[in-house]
Amino acid sequence: MKINWERERQMNKPILVTQATIPEFEEYIEEIKDIWQSHWLSNMGVKHNLLEEQLKEYLDIEHLVLCTNGHTALEMALQAFGLAGEVITTPFTFASTTHAIVRCNLTPVFCDINPETFTIDADKIEDLITEKTSAIVPVHVYGNICEVEKINTIAQKYNLKVIYDAAHAMGVKYKDRGIGSYGDASIFSFHATKVFNTIEGGAVCCRDKEIYNKICSLKNFGMDTSGRVIDVGGNAKMNEFQAAMGICNLKHIQENIYKRGLVIRRYRHALANIDGIELPVEQNNIKRNFAYMPIRVIQGKYGMCRDELCSVLEKANIFPRKYFYPLTSQFECYQQRFPVQYTPSALKIAEEVITLPLYPDLPLETVDFICDIIKRK
Ligand SMILES: *Cc1c(COP(=O)(O)O)cnc(C)c1O
C-alpha cells in the first residue's frame, strides 16, 4: 500500500527530527536465526566478529573494537591512553563527550568553535595548552570534519594524544581516507538516531595494536585473552542481536546516505536566499554522510529568534531539535566544578541553531512543507 504522506501529516502524525533506520523485518529475522542454533548471545560471537570485519573494511581502518554504545567507546578510548590532567575539547557537542572526559577523572578545557563548520577552532587550541594538558578531544560535529592536519601538528609539537569523537561521522572520508584513521583514536556511535545503527552500539578505532588490545580487554572487565585480569575494565561488549542489526543495516548504508543527500539537497534548495536563515557550509575533499541538517536563525535578519521558529514548527507538528543547546559547559552538573573558558562563537551558535528533520525516508513533500513554514509562505 502506498502511504499518502501528505494525508498522514494532516492526520497529525508528528514529524520528528529523526527516525531510526531499520531493515526489512524478514531480513533481520533471517540474520538472527543462527543465534538460536548456537545459543551464543554475547562475548565476541560470530555476528560481533563478522560486523567488526565488515566495518573495518567499510570505514577503511586497521583496528576496530565494537562496544555497547558510543559513550562507553569514548570512555574506554580515554582510559586506554592512561591520560591525566586536562583535555582540550569543544563545548558544542552532545553531553557524552564532556561526560566521558569528566568520568575519566580528566578536566575539560573548552575551546571555541569555528562558526562555519561548528568544529573546534584549531587556531585557538594552542593558547589553552598548559603543562597539565594530555590530550585533545575534538568532535566531527554533524559529520563536518575537524581541521585534522592542524590538530595533528599541534599534537606532535606538544606530545598530546588526539581522540576524535566521530559519533556523527560514520562513513565520512577525507582525502580518500576513512575519517577514523586520523588522530590516535576515534569513536563512532551506532545509536538508533545515528546514520548507521546497531540499535545501541559504538566502536573505537585506533592505529596502535597495543591500544587495540587494551580496549579489547577494557570492554571485557579488563581481562586479556588468557583470562587474566590486567586492567580495571568495565563491560561494554556488543551483543549478537546488536551486531546482527548492524550487519543488516550496513547492507543498506550506501542507499540510505544517498537518500539523506537528496533530502539535504531539497532543504538547501528551498532555504537558499532567505534573509536570516544560514545554511551550513559544504566541506571540500570529503565524502559526506549527510548526518544532520543544521540551520542558523539570525534573529536580527529573520525577524524571529530560534526559539520562536521552533514553536511555530511545533505548532505544525514538526519537531526539530535545538542541537546543541545549551553548551555542555553550561550544564547544571558542571556549575562551579571547574573554570569554564569563554567561547563566544559556540555560545552564539548554540542560541541560533536548529537541526531540521532528516532521515532517508523523509518524503520530499514534507521537506517542502517544512521549508514553506520557515519561508512563512
Ligand atoms: C550520540 C553521540 C555520542 C554517544 O553515543 P551513544 O552511542 O549514544 O552512546 C557521543 N558523542 C556525540 C557527539 C554524539 O552525538
Ligand as a Chemical Component Dictionary entry (heavy atoms), coordinates in Angstrom:
data_LIG
# 
_chem_comp.id                   LIG 
_chem_comp.type                 NON-POLYMER 
_chem_comp.pdbx_formal_charge   0 
_chem_comp.three_letter_code    LIG 
# 
loop_
_chem_comp_atom.comp_id 
_chem_comp_atom.atom_id 
_chem_comp_atom.alt_atom_id 
_chem_comp_atom.type_symbol 
_chem_comp_atom.charge 
_chem_comp_atom.model_Cartn_x 
_chem_comp_atom.model_Cartn_y 
_chem_comp_atom.model_Cartn_z 
_chem_comp_atom.pdbx_ordinal 
LIG C1 C1 C 0 25.437 10.101 20.055 1  
LIG C2 C2 C 0 26.693 10.755 20.490 2  
LIG C3 C3 C 0 27.582 10.169 21.398 3  
LIG C4 C4 C 0 27.256 8.950  22.207 4  
LIG O1 O1 O 0 26.900 7.857  21.513 5  
LIG P1 P1 P 0 25.910 6.745  22.108 6  
LIG O2 O2 O 0 26.051 5.650  21.127 7  
LIG O3 O3 O 0 24.544 7.346  22.152 8  
LIG O4 O4 O 0 26.414 6.373  23.464 9  
LIG C5 C5 C 0 28.789 10.782 21.640 10 
LIG N1 N1 N 0 29.105 11.950 21.066 11 
LIG C6 C6 C 0 28.275 12.582 20.220 12 
LIG C7 C7 C 0 28.702 13.854 19.594 13 
LIG C8 C8 C 0 27.037 12.017 19.923 14 
LIG O5 O5 O 0 26.178 12.655 19.117 15 
# 
loop_
_chem_comp_bond.comp_id 
_chem_comp_bond.atom_id_1 
_chem_comp_bond.atom_id_2 
_chem_comp_bond.value_order 
_chem_comp_bond.pdbx_ordinal 
LIG C1 C2 SING 1  
LIG C2 C3 SING 2  
LIG C2 C8 DOUB 3  
LIG C3 C4 SING 4  
LIG C3 C5 DOUB 5  
LIG C4 O1 SING 6  
LIG O1 P1 SING 7  
LIG P1 O2 DOUB 8  
LIG P1 O3 SING 9  
LIG P1 O4 SING 10 
LIG C5 N1 SING 11 
LIG N1 C6 DOUB 12 
LIG C6 C7 SING 13 
LIG C6 C8 SING 14 
LIG C8 O5 SING 15 
# 
